[in-house]
Amino acid sequence: MGRGRRAKILEEVVFKTKPELAVGLVERAAGWALAKAPILGDCAYGKNTELRERLDDAELEYVLSVSEEVSVFAPETIFEVPAPRNAGSGRQKTRPRPDREPEQIGELIARLGPEHFKTGTFRDGPDGKRMRSRFCFLRVRAAHEWEKRSTPRREEWLIVEWPKGHDNASDYWLSNLPTDAKPERLARLARLRWKIELDYKQLKGELGLDHYEGRSWLGWYHHTALVTAVHGFLTLERQNPNPRRPA
């Protein structure tokens, strides 16, 4: 507490993890007069099942990156309530049980093989040519703490990219987009996160996000707020490169 007072951190500011901060900001922005758009994020957010559930409960779409170590139930998994036991053989199980064990995404894709991948377009290139890669789209269920649940988790899209010429798949995403979402849209949104990296590059390299050297929370808050405001202004200017200027 002493260090917090010296840094002038407000008492109402408490520790939160990155996923907790992120979903809180997203839910706040959802209440603004803005058109809703799918939420994109890296593995730090995608692997967090609670975060994905919270976004889905708020009716917010997401396409979040995950690692190959995340466990899921394969599309062919069937959940059924076990058959009644004989009298005196113990308590009857009433929860649906899967007919197979969950498996890591990497193992699932290796089992399916590259023949399940099809070439698709994910964005237009700078020279006008469409950028293409090979993708696979599966309906899976997250396996996180499935034993503690009374019902199976909802289905999600598993999006996997396996570029031509690569020995293995390169990227994985989970998404709650509708079941009738077109493959082209799923691939485009999955690969759209590169724009976030460009934003980070501009925030840090051009606008000085990582140049702050103060020691107070309020100073850091002011610094990041100003940098964010400037970045928002420049983003709007890029979208309208030829606005009419006052004489």
N, C-alpha and C positions, 0 to 999 in steps of 0.2 A: 504493500500500500504506500510505503514511503516513496518508492521510486515513481509510482503512479502520480503522487501529488507533485513531486518535483517536475515531472513532465507535463503537469497541468491537464491530466486526463480527467474528464468529467466523471463523476461518480456513477452516473447512469450508463456509462459505456462499460460493458462487460465483455469478457473474452468470448469469441465465437470462431468456429472453424471456417475455413474458406467455403465449403459447401453451404454452411448455415448462412454466411454473409451473402453468398450468391443468390440463394433461393429467396432470401428476404428482400433483396434488391429487385429481383424479378417480380415478386408479388406486389411490391410497391409500384413498380412501373406499370404493371397490368391495370392499376386503377387510374392511370392517366388517360387523357384523351388521345391515345395513340393507337394506330392499327397494330393488332397483335401479329407477331411473326414467330416462327419456330426458334427455340432457344438452342444455341450451339455452345459446345464446351469441350474441354480436353478430358483426359482420363481421370483427373482429380475429381471431376464432377460426375462423369459417366459411371464410374464404378460404385457410386454411392446410391444404393437402391432406395433408401429413404428419400433422397433428393428427387429421384425420378418419380417416386410415388406422389410426393408432394406437388410436383409440377403437374402430374396427370390429374390429381384431385382438383387442382385449380383450373383445369381445362386449358392448360398451356402445352402446346406441342414442343417437342424437343428432338434433337438429333445429337447425341453425346458420344464422344469417343470412349472406347473401353480397350482394355488390354486382352491379349489372348488367354490370360490366366483366369478371367472371369468365368464362373460356372453357370451353365444354363441347361434346361431340358430341351432335348432335340425336338424338332417339329413332329416326329412320329410318336412322341410320348403320349400315353393314355393314362388319365387319372381316374381311378375307380375306387369305390368303397369296398374293402375286403369282404369276401363271402362270410355269412354268419358262422360263428364257431359252434362246436358241439357244447352241450351243457356241461358246466363245470370246468371248462378249459380256459377260463379267464375272461377278462372284460372284453366285450365286443368293440372292435374299432369302428368308428363312424366317420373318420376323416378320409377323404379320397387319397389314395396312395398311387404314386407313379409306377408304371410297369417296368421302369429301368432307372438306373442311376444317372444323376446329372453328369455332365462332362465339361471340361474346359473348352472355351470357344476354339482355341487352337487345335485341340484334339478333334473336335467336331468337324472342322473344316478340312483337316488332314484326312479324316475318314471319308468325307464326301468326295474330295479330290477336285482338280481343276475343271472337270467336265461339267460341273454345276455352275460355272461362271460364263456370263455372256458379256460381250463387248457393248458398252453404252457410252453416251456423251454426258459429260458432267459440267462443261462450261465452254464458252467461246474463247478462243485464244486471242492474243493481241494482234495477230496477223489475219484475223477473220476466220481462221481454220478452227473447227470444233475439236476440243480436247477430249480424248476418249481413253477408256481403260476397261478392264474386265471386272464385273461386279457379280455378287451373289446376294440374293435377298431371301431370308428365311423368317418364319414366324416361330419364335421361341418363348420360353418362360424363364424368368430369372430363378436361380436356385438358392438365393441367399436366405438362410434360416427357414427353408421350406418345411422342416419338420415341426416348427412351432405354429404353423398356420392351420386354420380349420378348412381353408379352401386354397386351391392352387393360385399362384400369382397370375395376373392378367398376361396376355400375350403381348410381345413387343416385336418390332422389326429388328432383325440382326442384319446389318449391312456390312459386307466384307469386300474389300478390294484386293485383287490379285493381279498386279500389272503383268502384261505380256513380257516374257523373258525372265521373270523372277521365279526362283525355286519355291517360294512360299508366299502366302498372303501377306500383305503389308500393313493394312489398317482395318480396324473394326469399329462399328458404331451400334448403339441401341437407340431405337426411336419409337415414339408412340403415335406416329402419323397413322391416319386411317388405313384400314386393311386394303382399301381400293386405291391407295396412293400409287401413282405411276413410278416405275423404276427410275425414269429419268429425273424425276423430282427428288427421290430419295438419294440418288447419287449426287445430284447437284448440291443439295443441302449438306450432305456429308462432307463434300470436298470444299464447301464454302468457307470453312474455318481459316483458310489461308489469309482471308481478308483481316481476320482478327490479328494475325501475326504482323500484317502490314501496319495496323493501327498501333500495336505495341512499339513497333520500330519507329514510327513517327512520334509517338508520345515520349519515348525515351531519347531518341536521337535528335529530333528537331525541336521539341517543345519542353524538354528538360524535366520530365517526370522523375527521373532518377538522379537529379542534380541537387536535391534538397539535402542540406547539411545541418539543419537545426536540431534541437533536442526537445522541442515541445510538441505535444499532440495537436494543439491549436494551430501551430505554424505548419505542420504537415497537412492538416486538414485544409487550411487555406491554399497551400501550394497545390495539392491535388485537385481541389475544386477549380482553381484558375486554369490549370493545365487541361482539365476536362472540358471546361467551357470554351477554351481556345480551339481544342480539337473538334468540338461540335460545330463551332463557327466555320472552321476550314472545311469540314465535311459538307456542310450546306453550300459553301462557295463552290466546291468541286462539282456538286450536283447541278449548279446553275452557273456555268463558267462565263456567261456573257450577260450579266444583269445590267440594267440601265443604271448608270451612276449619276448623281446630281452634278449639275454644271459647276 
